[in-house]
Amino acid sequence: MRAFVVTEADDTLTIEVQDIEATPRDPSDLLIAVDYSGVNFKDAMVAALKSRVRRLPSLVGGVDAAGTVVHSTDPTLPEGTRVVVHGGVVGVARDGGFAQFTYSPARYVTALPESVSTRVAMIVGTAGFTALESLMALEDHGLEKGSEVLVTGATGGVGSLAVAFLAAKGYLPVASTGSAKESQWLIDRGARRVIGRDDVADNPGRVLATETWAGAIDCVGGETLAQILRSLRYGAAVAASGLVASAELVTTVYPFITRSVALLGIDSVEATKVTRERVWSAIGLIVSQIDFESLVDREIRLEELPEAFDDVRNGTTRGRILVNPAPG
Ligand SMILES: NC(=O)c1ccc[n+]([C@@H]2O[C@H](COP(=O)([O-])OP(=O)(O)OC[C@H]3O[C@@H](n4cnc5c(N)ncnc54)[C@H](OP(=O)(O)O)[C@@H]3O)[C@@H](O)[C@H]2O)c1
């Protein structure tokens, strides 16, 4: 089969399409024929020299994939089931989705709702799953419909899907972006208004900014997350999932002890089977309200992955890059 293999040896990184056999780790692994994968920020981190994310010297990349089960011993996921696979060690410490076939343990595999095609599943991908997981965490915290919710990194995978999901569910997403030229695109995806990366909070000389956001979905981290905490309304929460700007967080305790705000950590990687089913079911219910094709930056073949990683590292993508593993 065709697969995109990342290999590090003698301080040299090789990333290339190879013809290899898919191999199971365990006899209980499901074999999935991959229709689509997608490019995530993490994939670019895996395909880097001395990666702190990749845990094997050589593996097939791709932290997610969608396709059809072609071999299974699991009665809940029989052959013929259309599925999405993501998270855990997929594409990080075992072969992932940048291939025509992939083996996976059942715990990383979720049956897709009837309404969600494998193509839409990978337009959503790990990024969109994380975006909706973030929104559901805010809703569980008490987010009210019709309120303004900040989305950072808005043209990226998590950000653009967060904007679309928020709009579809009756919230007013405010998109923060460093890509001002994409403002109209963000408004067309459902953003109520668009602000710059540095416009998240006011009153820079004071400990707290004006109470502005009823909630926030942040995948940027660092100073951006600190500014969000200063500008959340009383009792509001930010769902934090990423670190594209920085993994450091320098803040004070004032937002927490005087405004009762909450910092909600979001992890999709070790999401439980129950969470996976809850999120994918919710996607199935709103799928008809979103123009998913408009969230596709482009569709690529395995050979084009290195260029896609450069775009992700440079923050120049818009929405999601779909990966089709079939021969070109
Ligand atoms: N916790 C989890 O389970 C989980 C799951 C998925 C992703 N993530 C994390 O979420 C983050 C985003 O992932 P993604 O796949 O959405 O990435 P992405 O598609 O590359 O989007 C990131 C966006 O962040 C903005 N950005 C880029 N560099 C920036 C910088 N230096 N400062 C501020 N903003 C910057 C850009 O948007 P604008 O140009 O619009 O500002 C960019 O499009 C990553 O850190 C990823 O590891 C975590």
The ligand as a Gaussian input file, in Angstrom:
#p B3LYP/6-31G(d) Opt

LIG

0 1
 N       -5.791000      19.302000      23.013000
 C       -6.037000      18.566000      21.944000
 O       -6.492000      17.424000      22.029000
 C       -5.758000      19.154000      20.594000
 C       -6.394000      18.651000      19.448000
 C       -6.176000      19.297000      18.225000
 C       -5.302000      20.375000      18.165000
 N       -4.669000      20.784000      19.307000
 C       -3.753000      21.916000      19.298000
 O       -4.479000      23.047000      18.868000
 C       -3.598000      23.910000      18.180000
 C       -4.197000      24.240000      16.814000
 O       -4.245000      23.079000      16.011000
 P       -4.763000      23.202000      14.499000
 O       -4.677000      21.823000      13.926000
 O       -6.023000      23.949000      14.473000
 O       -3.595000      24.109000      13.882000
 P       -3.648000      25.071000      12.601000
 O       -4.652000      24.564000      11.617000
 O       -2.244000      25.232000      12.190000
 O       -4.231000      26.437000      13.181000
 C       -3.534000      27.232000      14.097000
 C       -3.905000      28.691000      13.862000
 O       -3.338000      29.477000      14.929000
 C       -2.967000      30.758000      14.428000
 N       -1.533000      30.950000      14.698000
 C       -0.491000      30.334000      14.086000
 N        0.684000      30.716000      14.636000
 C        0.359000      31.602000      15.609000
 C        1.114000      32.361000      16.548000
 N        2.449000      32.281000      16.585000
 N        0.470000      33.157000      17.414000
 C       -0.885000      33.242000      17.409000
 N       -1.662000      32.554000      16.540000
 C       -1.042000      31.737000      15.662000
 C       -3.270000      30.768000      12.933000
 O       -4.585000      31.297000      12.782000
 P       -4.863000      32.865000      12.462000
 O       -3.953000      33.219000      11.321000
 O       -6.307000      32.907000      12.116000
 O       -4.527000      33.637000      13.713000
 C       -3.299000      29.282000      12.588000
 O       -4.077000      29.012000      11.448000
 C       -2.254000      23.198000      18.132000
 O       -1.453000      23.651000      19.202000
 C       -2.618000      21.765000      18.321000
 O       -1.557000      21.013000      18.840000
 C       -4.883000      20.194000      20.503000

